[in-house]
Amino acid sequence: MLEGSDRPNLVLIDDIDQSLHPQAQARLMELLRSLARLRPQGLRILATSHSPYLIDALAQDEVWVVALREDGVAAAGCLADHPDSEHFRNVLGTGEFLSSVGEDWVLQQGAVDASGLDR
């Protein structure tokens, strides 16, 4: 599917880490990165995960955190925009940093809602 002539530009994967050993998660990320490099016109991969092991394979600016507001609207913020991200960038892995800060900061940052509009 990703290598054929009718290739998509966007791939959506829910729970990408489901039932995968941490080493397999890292290998999967390597595979997806190599596929993306083969596509000079671009390939976007949007995946959900709760695995700090998988998230460790990403840079902070590749991770978006989503939290549900009290009004039912989903808020999102880039992990690199967390107020402490610069301080911990070279101290913790991306997954460790996300595990330590959680998602509540997204609700307090005036982050964007799921439609991309500022709230």
C-alpha positions in Angstrom: 0.0 0.0 0.0 2.7 2.5 0.9 5.0 1.5 -1.9 2.6 1.0 -4.7 1.9 3.4 -7.6 -1.3 4.7 -6.0 0.3 5.7 -2.7 -1.5 7.9 -0.1 0.1 11.1 1.2 -1.4 10.6 4.6 -1.5 7.5 6.8 -3.5 7.3 10.0 -2.7 4.7 12.5 -4.6 4.3 15.8 -2.7 2.7 18.8 0.4 2.1 16.7 2.1 0.4 19.7 -0.7 -2.1 20.3 0.7 -5.5 21.3 4.2 -4.6 20.2 7.3 -5.2 22.3 9.3 -2.0 23.0 12.1 -3.1 20.6 9.5 -3.8 17.9 8.1 -0.3 18.5 11.5 1.3 17.8 11.9 -0.9 14.7 8.5 0.1 13.4 9.4 3.8 13.9 12.7 3.2 11.9 10.6 1.5 9.1 8.1 4.4 8.9 10.9 7.0 8.8 12.7 5.1 6.0 9.4 5.0 4.0 8.9 8.7 4.6 12.4 9.4 3.3 11.7 7.5 0.1 8.8 9.9 -0.6 10.3 13.2 -1.7 6.8 14.6 -2.3 6.0 13.9 1.3 4.3 11.4 3.5 2.5 12.4 6.6 2.0 9.8 9.3 -0.4 10.6 12.1 -0.5 7.9 14.8 -1.8 7.6 18.3 0.2 6.0 21.1 0.6 6.0 24.9 3.9 4.2 24.8 6.9 6.2 26.1 9.1 3.7 24.3 7.6 4.6 20.9 7.5 8.3 21.7 11.2 8.2 22.7 11.9 7.5 19.0 10.4 11.0 18.2 11.6 14.5 18.7 9.6 16.8 20.9 8.4 18.8 17.9 7.0 15.6 16.3 4.7 14.9 19.3 1.3 16.5 19.8 -0.5 16.1 23.1 -4.3 16.0 23.1 -6.5 16.5 26.1 -10.3 16.8 26.5 -11.6 20.1 27.8 -14.6 20.2 30.2 -16.8 21.4 27.3 -15.9 18.3 25.3 -13.6 20.0 22.8 -10.2 18.3 22.3 -7.3 20.7 22.8 -3.9 20.0 21.3 -0.4 21.3 21.8 3.0 20.5 20.5 5.2 18.9 23.2 8.1 21.3 22.1 5.8 24.2 23.2 5.7 22.9 26.8 7.2 25.6 29.1 9.9 23.2 30.4 10.7 21.5 27.0 14.0 23.3 26.4 15.3 22.6 29.9 14.6 18.8 29.7 15.4 18.4 25.9 18.8 16.9 26.6 18.0 15.4 30.0 15.0 13.2 29.4 13.9 11.2 26.4 10.8 12.5 24.6 8.6 9.7 26.1 10.0 10.2 29.6 9.4 14.0 29.3 5.8 13.4 28.2 5.2 10.9 30.9 6.5 13.4 33.5 4.4 16.4 32.4 1.2 14.6 31.3 -1.4 16.4 29.3 -3.1 18.9 31.6 -0.7 21.7 30.5 -2.4 21.6 27.1 -5.6 22.8 28.7 -3.9 25.7 30.4 -1.9 26.9 27.5 -4.6 28.3 25.2 -3.7 25.5 22.8 -5.6 24.9 19.6 -8.7 22.9 19.5 -9.1 19.8 17.2 -10.3 22.0 14.3 -7.0 24.0 14.4 -8.7 27.2 15.7 -7.3 29.1 18.7 -9.5 28.9 21.8 
